């Protein structure tokens, strides 16, 4: 992690909420899947990580992430990406992470599912890293990648376009949807608007008797 001081006040509350969204069991499953897919072991057993810091430390150099996307690109018959396999300087590690993020966007992961480089490198939002890798696994399963996927992988829905004839479209334009309102339901007919003064009028029959 970068050398920065502790957070206080509102920043500390936000940091605690972000850390609370990190689920250790999901992170262990993700790390195990990455190791199984790349066939490159981590320095420690993925099931032995105990917090988000250890999770980010295993991925913060970006090497395993780049190996992961290269494996998926190879199965999809695409060209692999180039990255620094033995980064030492911090900016080289962050460059690997950025290269991975650009590659998974081209692979099919939606941009709002991706994390920022600092989310991983500085352990800002580790839960976003988990969600991003889950989305990547879902896209890989949608593309029928020839690798084993755990049962927690949710397959991305494929595009299913509908084509209607001009006659069907013209008939649909005649129907008035409920967005435009309706006179079939309850209404405020007979009710006085809020803030209007009371309308006090004399009854003609009572007036005639008293006069």
Secondary structure, 3 states (H helix, E strand, C coil): CCCCCCCCHHHHHHHHHHHHCCCHHHHHHHHHHHHHHHCCCCCCCHHHCCCHHHHHHHHCCCHHHHHHHHHHHHHCCCCCCCCCCCCCCHHHHHHHHHHHHHHHHHHCCCHHHCCCHHHHHCCCCHHHHHHHHHHHHHHHHHCCCCCCCCCCCCCCCCCCCCCCCHHHHHHHHHCCCHHHCCCCCCCCCCCCCCCCCCCCCCCHHHHHHHC
